[in-house]
């Protein structure tokens, strides 16, 4: 089942600072919903995330890769993981950074594929889950001492 979403976050920090922080594993981990482990590897990162959608809860283990690097304008973050009987998830997001109002406007466009029991929940449950995700909000708090303005 396909899942798409997009959004933007206004961050009260210069674009070069935001770029550097979004390449920091700790900040990157905070940007991935449910991610509780992100370890650097030779070709990206090894990740673990716990996700609950409706009655299905699963721990996903997989990999995350940054590609199409265009410093300090953005990149593509891609990942895939297995959640045992709950299913699988794979997808990515195009992240763009633009100087805006003395700070940086971070925009993202996500595309994902979900299979297994998670996909059986149906489009309505997945849409509710996707609507509740606030990507990069926690990253904003890691980049600056206080939360930036949020625009959706």
Residue, then its C-alpha position, 0 to 999 in steps of 0.5 A: x500500500x502506498x503512503x504519501x505526505x508532505x509538509x514544512x517546518x520553519x526553523x529559526x537557524x541559518x541554512x548552513x547550520x540546519x544542513x549540518x545538523x540534518x547530517x548529524x546522526x542524533x538529529x537525524x534519528x530525532x527526525x524519523x518517527x519512532x526511531x530509537x537507534x541510528x548507527x553510522x555504517x560504511x554506506x549509511x545508517x543501521x536503524x531501529x524504530x517502533x511504530x504503532x498503527x491502530x492495533x498493530x505495533x511492530x519494531x522495524x530494523x533496517x537501513x537508512x541512506x542519504x543520497x542526492x546530496x546538494x549541500x546546503x540545499x537538501x537531499x533524499x533520505x531513503x530507508x527500508x525495514x522489516x517488522x516481522x509478521x507486522x510487515x515491511x516498510x520502505x520509502x524515502x523523503x526529499x528534503x529541501x532547505x530554503x533561506x526564509x524570514x531570517x531562518x530556514x524553511x525545511x520542506x519534505x515530500x515523503x513516499x512510502x510502501x507498506x506491506x503485511x499486516x500494516x497494509x491490511x489495516x486499510x487506507x483510512x487507518x494509515x491516513x490517520x497515522x500519516x496525518x499524525x506524523x510531524x516529521x522534523x518537528x523534533x529535529x527543529x528542537x535539536x537544531x535550536x534551543x527553542x522550537x521554531x515556528x511550525x507551518x503546515 
